[in-house]
Amino acid sequence: MRLSRYFLPVAKETPSEAQIVSHQLMLRAGLIKQQQAGVYVWLPFGLKVLRNIEKIVREEQDRSGALELLMPTMQSADLWRESGRYDDYGAEMLRIKDRHERDMLFGPTAEEVVTDVVRTYIRSYKDLPLNLYNIQWKFRDEVRPRFGVMRGREFLMKDAYSFDIDADSAVDAYRKMFLAYLRTFQRLGLRGVPMRAATGPIGGDLSHEFIILAKNGESAVFYDSVYEDKDWTTTDISFENDDASKSARKAMVDEVLAAYAATDEMHEEEQFLANVPEDRRREGRGIEVGHIFFFGDKYSKPMNAKVMGKDGKEHVLQMGSYGIGVSRLVGAVIEASHDEHGIIWPTEIAPFNLGIVNLKSGDTACDELCKKIYDLATAKGLDPLYDDRDERAGAKFATMDVIGVPKQVVIGPRGVANGIVEVKNRKTQEKTEMKIEDFLKSIE
């Protein structure tokens, strides 16, 4: 993309209404524009980041065996009355009426809708296990929306729902998602720390939040350093349903919960400190980016979601739900990865992975080399951003840094004359001179 043709409203000053770093940088770097309290327009640059995160989340859900569907944002109040949650959910639910005076709501979550789908079509244990997921906009009418996308009212969420014949199978489905989440967050350049959590309005008796470490995190986190170098993306995790795979998943999850635990409850902190060697103890602040629940028949029983078992008897389905805040992750990544110059994107979610800075637009030699690099990078499947604007060099450097392009190549008249370009690593700020032919080979 040529920057002269792109819509990227970068601001020089930090917006006064933004209180935390992620909100400040998302506004400054042109990712979002506030439309009303807690509701944002995702501008082209921000949407690219959102889609990159969504892609990784989707790939890991698919890998785990979950199946994607798309559920409506507008839901019938009758389904929520059937489950018993309509009156209990509270003021965060946006309740409305249609032209026929039927009660409806803008979905804050989708347990009722997906349970209705499954009870309509799933009749036998032979159709299980089943996990259905949805990446869709949700709305919760926060009393005090703040901190940008970190605590907004409208947000993009991946929500998955598992259905099983019995509690043992349902807990195995829970473990699948637990391990899939560890993979997902690591692919996003983050370390997901599982923390035992309250179930809240979702319900149930087994729940974990997934926390990523950030200085401005909401929660105190205590964890064991033994897993700091653990690479879940290369760990052999089987998501098959045979007994050996189930046993392996249980062992993996038990190991993580014992050695990579985190909590913000004092009595559990004391237990954690007692069980972990002093040299491995770590603490910090964390931001919740995912939450998983096992709640048994909380929804399936009142909604009469049953299947016929091997024994010829009807069994109420056992359920779990698994959320990841896709739009919240954009802010969380920035909170965890930035410096005084701007955003530092993890490689896999960077909206552009090569920045081309032309120090003298209009100079024939500079223009030709920039175009050559741009065309070659595009042909090789990279996503370059070419700053071809008639702007001073300082403004171009500042733009590339605030928006966080991971690798930047600087082309100027003197360098071209000497057969040299300057390559900059955004994360380290390290600058290296390279011969033009060597840089072109590196793209190849």
HELIX and SHEET records of a PDB file:
HELIX    1   1 LEU A    3  ARG A    5  5                                   3    
HELIX    2   2 VAL A   21  ARG A   28  1                                   8    
HELIX    3   3 PRO A   44  SER A   64  1                                  21    
HELIX    4   4 ALA A   77  SER A   83  1                                   7    
HELIX    5   5 GLU A  111  TYR A  121  1                                  11    
HELIX    6   6 TYR A  125  ASP A  127  5                                   3    
HELIX    7   7 GLY A  148  MET A  150  5                                   3    
HELIX    8   8 ALA A  167  ARG A  187  1                                  21    
HELIX    9   9 GLY A  200  ILE A  202  5                                   3    
HELIX   10  10 SER A  225  TYR A  227  5                                   3    
HELIX   11  11 ASP A  243  ALA A  259  1                                  17    
HELIX   12  12 MET A  266  ASN A  275  1                                  10    
HELIX   13  13 GLU A  278  ARG A  280  5                                   3    
HELIX   14  14 VAL A  326  ALA A  336  1                                  11    
HELIX   15  15 THR A  347  ILE A  349  5                                   3    
HELIX   16  16 THR A  364  ALA A  379  1                                  16    
HELIX   17  17 ALA A  393  ILE A  403  1                                  11    
HELIX   18  18 PRO A  413  ALA A  417  1                                   5    
HELIX   19  19 ILE A  436  ILE A  443  1                                   8    
SHEET    1   A 2 ILE A  32  GLN A  36  0                                        
SHEET    2   A 2 VAL A  39  TRP A  42 -1                                        
SHEET    1   B 7 LEU A  67  GLU A  68  0                                        
SHEET    2   B 7 LEU A 130  PHE A 139  1                                        
SHEET    3   B 7 GLU A 154  ASP A 164 -1                                        
SHEET    4   B 7 GLN A 318  GLY A 325 -1                                        
SHEET    5   B 7 ARG A 281  GLY A 296 -1                                        
SHEET    6   B 7 LEU A 206  LEU A 213 -1                                        
SHEET    7   B 7 GLY A 192  ARG A 196 -1                                        
SHEET    1   C 6 LEU A  67  GLU A  68  0                                        
SHEET    2   C 6 LEU A 130  PHE A 139  1                                        
SHEET    3   C 6 GLU A 154  ASP A 164 -1                                        
SHEET    4   C 6 GLN A 318  GLY A 325 -1                                        
SHEET    5   C 6 ARG A 281  GLY A 296 -1                                        
SHEET    6   C 6 SER A 219  ASP A 224 -1                                        
SHEET    1   D 3 MET A  74  SER A  76  0                                        
SHEET    2   D 3 ASP A 103  PHE A 106 -1                                        
SHEET    3   D 3 LEU A  94  LYS A  97 -1                                        
SHEET    1   E 2 LYS A 306  MET A 308  0                                        
SHEET    2   E 2 GLU A 314  VAL A 316 -1                                        
SHEET    1   F 2 HIS A 338  ASP A 339  0                                        
SHEET    2   F 2 GLY A 342  ILE A 343 -1                                        
SHEET    1   G 5 PRO A 384  ASP A 387  0                                        
SHEET    2   G 5 LEU A 354  ASN A 358  1                                        
SHEET    3   G 5 LYS A 407  ILE A 411  1                                        
SHEET    4   G 5 ILE A 420  ASN A 425 -1                                        
SHEET    5   G 5 LYS A 431  LYS A 435 -1                                        
END                                                                             
